[in-house]
């Protein structure tokens, strides 16, 4: 068993990675913003990774053998409006974590995104050449570069459109927003012209944990195994959850006048992960079944 630190431990993927690592017998400490609190079978500590001078002392005290770096500023339009904050969260913090892992001879798994690509010719394999557009995309690409330069041998784990239940407090992920809105009988406008790789958070966490346990390096597409447009995803979710698919209203991205650019023909090729990892990228049907089961379990818990 190994000592792990998971950054962004109060996030959708980080929280699940912590729980899975603890269940597998590892010693794990989750780092995140907010009040320090007990979090099940693992310890949780508050640390703002953008305070660069605090990163090395904190990691040195915890002395992990592996760091899963899930922390990130992921709200695309917020990044566009606050580039300094995006740079601090996605580049400065990543560089600080990567530098410590190299100096301590620890393994780094850095979580990135399909947004490092322009979306002109997806889906993209691991060796495709990035061409980021917008502040979020550019800072995530710079974070990848910082990790590679400062922590040679690290793993870059790209994911996309991560969803899961329960959602993170105060912010609904794409899937959770769909479930909440559709279950209330309200229509949802979804892009018919954006192709993505929707990723079930539990599946992503399992792949990240495997990369950490096996100390694997290089670039990995750790996302859902099905590439489709958002309208098709919404309708598939309706089929599994029993919602009215007529509530899914196709729209085009240009109609919404969004602040930040987003890749249109995106998605990630998952052949490498399917061939080399024990934890495989899940196909859409299986992901949605597990998503539905977690939603039902949470509702049962609330009722009980």
C-alpha positions as CSV (number, residue, x, y, z in Angstrom):
1,X,0.0,0.0,0.0
2,X,1.1,3.6,-0.7
3,X,0.7,7.1,0.6
4,X,-1.5,9.3,-1.6
5,X,-2.4,12.9,-1.7
6,X,-5.4,14.0,-3.8
7,X,-5.8,17.6,-4.6
8,X,-9.2,19.0,-5.3
9,X,-10.5,16.4,-2.9
10,X,-13.8,18.2,-2.4
11,X,-14.4,18.1,-6.2
12,X,-16.4,15.6,-8.2
13,X,-13.5,13.3,-9.2
14,X,-11.2,14.0,-6.3
15,X,-13.7,13.0,-3.7
16,X,-14.4,9.7,-5.4
17,X,-10.7,9.1,-5.9
18,X,-10.1,9.6,-2.2
19,X,-12.8,7.1,-1.2
20,X,-11.6,4.5,-3.7
21,X,-8.0,4.8,-2.5
22,X,-9.1,4.4,1.1
23,X,-11.3,1.4,0.2
24,X,-8.2,-0.2,-1.4
25,X,-6.2,0.2,1.7
26,X,-4.0,3.1,0.8
27,X,-3.2,6.0,3.2
28,X,-4.8,9.0,1.6
29,X,-5.1,12.7,2.5
30,X,-7.4,14.9,0.5
31,X,-6.4,18.6,0.0
32,X,-8.9,21.2,-1.0
33,X,-10.4,24.6,-0.2
34,X,-12.9,25.1,2.6
35,X,-13.2,24.1,6.2
36,X,-11.2,21.2,7.4
37,X,-13.5,18.3,8.1
38,X,-13.7,14.5,8.5
39,X,-14.4,12.9,5.1
40,X,-15.1,9.2,5.7
41,X,-12.1,6.8,5.7
42,X,-9.6,9.5,4.7
43,X,-8.2,12.7,6.1
44,X,-9.0,16.0,4.6
45,X,-7.0,19.2,4.9
46,X,-7.5,22.7,3.7
47,X,-4.8,24.1,1.3
48,X,-5.1,26.8,-1.3
49,X,-2.6,25.6,-4.0
50,X,-2.4,29.0,-5.6
51,X,-0.5,30.1,-2.5
52,X,2.7,28.7,-4.0
53,X,4.9,29.0,-1.0
54,X,2.6,26.8,1.1
55,X,2.5,23.9,-1.3
56,X,6.0,22.3,-0.8
57,X,5.8,22.5,3.1
58,X,2.3,20.9,3.1
59,X,3.3,18.1,0.7
60,X,6.6,17.6,2.5
61,X,4.8,17.1,5.8
62,X,2.4,14.6,4.3
63,X,5.1,12.9,2.3
64,X,3.0,11.2,-0.3
65,X,4.5,8.6,-2.7
66,X,1.8,9.6,-5.3
67,X,-0.1,12.8,-5.9
68,X,-3.3,12.8,-7.9
69,X,-3.7,16.4,-9.0
70,X,-7.4,16.9,-9.6
71,X,-7.6,20.5,-8.5
72,X,-8.4,23.0,-11.2
73,X,-10.5,26.0,-12.1
74,X,-12.9,24.4,-14.6
75,X,-15.7,27.0,-15.1
76,X,-14.9,28.0,-18.7
77,X,-16.6,31.3,-18.8
78,X,-15.4,32.3,-15.3
79,X,-11.8,31.6,-16.5
80,X,-12.4,33.9,-19.5
81,X,-13.5,36.7,-17.2
82,X,-10.8,36.1,-14.5
83,X,-7.6,35.1,-16.4
84,X,-5.3,35.8,-13.4
85,X,-7.3,33.4,-11.2
86,X,-7.3,30.8,-14.0
87,X,-3.6,31.0,-14.4
88,X,-3.0,30.7,-10.7
89,X,-5.2,27.7,-10.3
90,X,-4.3,25.9,-13.5
91,X,-0.7,26.8,-14.1
92,X,1.0,28.1,-10.9
93,X,-0.6,25.5,-8.6
94,X,0.3,22.7,-11.1
95,X,3.9,23.8,-11.3
96,X,4.2,23.9,-7.6
97,X,2.8,20.4,-7.2
98,X,4.9,19.1,-10.1
99,X,8.1,20.6,-8.8
100,X,7.6,19.0,-5.3
101,X,6.9,15.6,-6.8
102,X,10.1,15.7,-8.8
103,X,12.2,16.8,-5.9
104,X,10.6,14.1,-3.6
105,X,10.8,11.4,-6.2
106,X,7.0,11.0,-6.0
107,X,4.7,10.1,-8.9
108,X,2.3,12.7,-10.3
109,X,-1.0,12.1,-12.1
110,X,-2.1,15.4,-13.5
111,X,-5.8,15.8,-14.6
112,X,-6.3,17.7,-17.8
113,X,-9.1,18.1,-20.4
114,X,-10.1,17.7,-24.0
115,X,-10.3,21.5,-24.2
116,X,-6.6,21.6,-25.0
117,X,-7.8,20.9,-28.5
118,X,-9.5,23.3,-30.8
119,X,-12.4,21.0,-31.7
120,X,-11.9,21.2,-35.5
121,X,-11.0,17.5,-36.0
122,X,-12.0,15.4,-33.1
123,X,-12.1,12.9,-31.5
124,X,-8.5,13.2,-30.5
125,X,-5.9,10.5,-29.6
126,X,-3.2,11.1,-27.0
127,X,-0.6,12.1,-29.6
128,X,-2.8,14.7,-31.3
129,X,-1.3,18.2,-31.3
130,X,-3.1,20.6,-28.9
131,X,-4.4,24.0,-30.1
132,X,-6.2,25.6,-27.1
133,X,-8.6,28.4,-27.6
134,X,-9.7,30.6,-24.7
135,X,-8.3,31.2,-21.2
136,X,-9.5,27.9,-19.7
137,X,-8.1,25.9,-22.5
138,X,-4.8,27.7,-22.7
139,X,-4.1,27.5,-18.9
140,X,-4.9,23.8,-18.9
141,X,-2.5,23.3,-21.8
142,X,0.1,25.3,-19.9
143,X,-0.5,23.2,-16.8
144,X,0.2,20.1,-18.9
145,X,3.5,21.6,-20.1
146,X,4.5,22.5,-16.5
147,X,3.8,19.0,-15.3
148,X,5.8,17.5,-18.1
149,X,8.8,19.8,-17.7
150,X,8.9,19.8,-13.9
151,X,7.9,16.2,-13.2
152,X,9.3,14.0,-16.0
153,X,7.6,10.6,-16.0
154,X,4.3,12.0,-14.8
155,X,0.9,11.0,-16.2
156,X,-1.3,13.5,-18.0
157,X,-4.9,12.2,-17.7
158,X,-7.3,14.0,-20.0
159,X,-11.0,13.8,-19.3
160,X,-14.2,15.5,-20.6
161,X,-17.7,16.6,-19.4
162,X,-17.5,14.8,-16.1
163,X,-20.8,14.0,-14.4
164,X,-21.9,12.1,-11.3
165,X,-24.3,11.9,-8.4
166,X,-24.2,13.3,-5.8
167,X,-22.9,16.5,-7.3
168,X,-20.5,18.9,-5.6
169,X,-22.2,21.2,-3.2
170,X,-23.0,24.5,-4.8
171,X,-22.4,23.5,-8.3
172,X,-24.3,21.1,-10.6
173,X,-22.3,19.1,-13.1
174,X,-23.7,18.6,-16.6
175,X,-25.4,15.3,-15.8
176,X,-26.7,16.4,-12.4
177,X,-28.2,19.5,-14.0
178,X,-29.9,17.4,-16.6
179,X,-31.4,15.1,-14.0
180,X,-32.5,17.9,-11.7
181,X,-34.1,19.8,-14.6
182,X,-35.7,16.9,-16.4
183,X,-37.0,15.3,-13.2
184,X,-38.9,18.6,-12.6
185,X,-40.5,18.3,-16.0
186,X,-38.6,21.3,-17.3
187,X,-37.1,21.6,-20.8
188,X,-33.3,21.6,-21.4
189,X,-31.5,23.3,-24.3
190,X,-28.6,21.2,-25.4
191,X,-26.0,21.7,-28.2
192,X,-26.6,19.6,-31.2
193,X,-23.4,20.8,-32.8
194,X,-20.9,20.0,-30.0
195,X,-19.5,16.4,-29.9
196,X,-18.0,15.3,-26.6
197,X,-16.9,12.3,-24.5
198,X,-19.2,12.4,-21.4
199,X,-17.3,10.8,-18.5
200,X,-18.9,9.2,-15.4
201,X,-16.9,10.5,-12.4
202,X,-16.6,7.2,-10.7
203,X,-15.0,5.7,-13.8
204,X,-12.6,8.6,-14.2
205,X,-11.6,8.3,-10.5
206,X,-10.9,4.5,-11.0
207,X,-8.7,5.1,-14.0
208,X,-6.7,7.9,-12.1
209,X,-6.2,5.6,-9.2
210,X,-4.8,2.9,-11.4
211,X,-2.4,5.3,-13.1
212,X,-1.2,6.2,-9.6
213,X,-1.0,2.7,-8.2
214,X,1.0,1.5,-11.3
215,X,3.1,4.7,-11.5
216,X,2.2,5.0,-15.2
217,X,3.5,7.9,-17.1
218,X,2.7,9.6,-20.5
219,X,-0.6,10.9,-21.7
220,X,-3.9,9.0,-21.2
221,X,-7.4,9.7,-22.3
222,X,-9.3,8.8,-19.1
223,X,-12.8,9.7,-20.1
224,X,-16.0,8.0,-21.2
225,X,-15.8,5.5,-24.0
226,X,-18.6,6.9,-26.2
227,X,-18.3,10.1,-28.4
228,X,-21.6,11.8,-29.2
229,X,-23.3,15.2,-29.3
230,X,-25.0,16.6,-26.2
231,X,-28.5,16.2,-27.6
232,X,-27.9,12.5,-28.1
233,X,-26.5,12.3,-24.5
234,X,-29.6,14.0,-23.1
235,X,-31.9,11.7,-25.0
236,X,-30.0,8.6,-23.9
237,X,-30.2,9.8,-20.3
238,X,-33.9,10.2,-20.6
239,X,-34.2,6.6,-21.8
240,X,-32.3,5.3,-18.8
241,X,-34.0,7.5,-16.2
242,X,-37.5,7.4,-17.6
243,X,-37.7,11.1,-18.4
244,X,-39.6,12.7,-21.3
245,X,-37.1,12.9,-24.2
246,X,-39.3,15.6,-25.7
247,X,-38.0,18.0,-23.1
248,X,-34.6,17.9,-24.8
249,X,-34.5,21.0,-27.0
250,X,-31.7,21.0,-29.6
251,X,-29.8,24.3,-30.0
252,X,-26.6,25.5,-31.5
253,X,-23.7,26.9,-29.6
254,X,-23.5,30.1,-31.5
255,X,-27.1,30.9,-30.4
256,X,-26.1,31.2,-26.7
257,X,-23.5,34.0,-27.1
258,X,-21.1,32.4,-24.6
259,X,-18.2,34.3,-23.1
260,X,-15.5,31.7,-23.9
261,X,-14.9,29.6,-27.0
262,X,-15.6,25.9,-26.7
263,X,-14.4,23.1,-29.0
264,X,-17.2,21.8,-31.3
265,X,-16.0,18.5,-32.8
266,X,-14.2,17.3,-29.8
267,X,-14.2,14.0,-27.9
268,X,-11.3,11.7,-27.0
269,X,-10.1,8.4,-28.5
270,X,-9.9,5.8,-25.6
271,X,-8.1,2.9,-27.4
272,X,-5.0,3.2,-25.3
273,X,-6.8,3.1,-22.0
274,X,-9.1,0.2,-23.1
275,X,-6.0,-1.8,-24.2
276,X,-3.7,-1.0,-21.3
277,X,-5.7,-0.3,-18.2
278,X,-7.7,-2.7,-16.0
279,X,-10.2,0.0,-15.4
280,X,-11.7,0.5,-18.8
281,X,-13.4,3.6,-20.1
282,X,-17.1,2.8,-19.8
283,X,-19.5,2.9,-22.8
284,X,-22.4,5.4,-22.5
285,X,-25.1,2.8,-21.7
286,X,-23.1,1.4,-18.7
287,X,-22.1,4.8,-17.5
288,X,-25.7,6.0,-17.5
289,X,-26.9,2.8,-15.7
290,X,-24.4,3.5,-12.9
291,X,-25.3,7.1,-12.8
292,X,-29.0,6.2,-12.5
293,X,-28.2,3.7,-9.7
294,X,-26.2,6.3,-7.7
295,X,-29.1,8.8,-8.1
296,X,-31.7,6.2,-6.9
297,X,-29.4,5.3,-4.0
298,X,-29.1,8.9,-2.9
299,X,-32.9,9.4,-3.1
300,X,-33.4,6.3,-1.0
301,X,-31.0,7.6,1.5
302,X,-32.7,11.0,1.7
303,X,-36.1,9.2,2.1
304,X,-34.8,7.0,4.8
